[in-house]
């Protein structure tokens, strides 16, 4: 009865874009988006709760402001040549910035349980506030080519720069390529009563990860500390200016199929994913004055296959019966 927690948030999500047709088949598009969140959490524990009994009432107020903005600007070119060659190409850049502002205040010793705001606390016993920011700047290019509706080729490349890495390692290059062959469009299968759809495909690509370890892991950080009632400055984190992107390369080979006018469909996939320069906090000698440091260390491999089979068993009037079977196997290895 004497415990209360209220969370109130206001969120605004909006976006705008502009398309400009330069010539036939070539357009320029610019986009801007924003996600704004303000949240206030109010906590109160009265003197008949375990927390409030020891403090004669406990109150806490948390305030958050999260701002996430992004923009994309790119050229897109689409062209069909002689009804057999289809080209779709994109060239552009994007930018995203994320910031979080947080404040917390808490107090104790409330005269009565009906007064639950911090203004009624007899003692303000503590508080904190933080501000963190990160950003990513990217340049990208992609081209998709299709010949005669049966041969598919796609290549892409992007350069991503993250503020979370050291000065010499902010940028990473991540290329990828894929190819496909729709055999069911070939003359020797087009008139088949058994095979409705058959496609072979393969892809290889490199991706990067810059999340899950904080915004300032590459920096040597300092913070405030008190000694003999005086405030001082102390180191709080070891620097690692060589911290860089965690990179994953993946190979996929697959078959998509459909039989009996696509009443029986499915896919078979094999994949191998190798991740290098894993980002972890590792122990360091205690003589350094610190317990851990964020570094790139180790490798991880995932290898396996996936099998999916879908069937349309009965489809008469209002009665429909579909079934699906999937099997997967994954082998994980960490070095």
Beta strands, then each sheet from edge to edge (+ up, - down):
strand 1: 3-23
strand 2: 26-45
strand 3: 58-81
strand 4: 85-110
strand 5: 121-147
strand 6: 151-162
strand 7: 171-182
strand 8: 195-209
strand 9: 221-227
strand 10: 230-237
strand 11: 246-259
strand 12: 264-276
strand 13: 279-283
strand 14: 292-296
strand 15: 299-316
strand 16: 319-334
sheet 1: 1+ 2- 3+ 4- 5+ 6- 7+ 8- 11+ 12- 15+ 16-
sheet 2: 9+ 10-
sheet 3: 13+ 14-
end
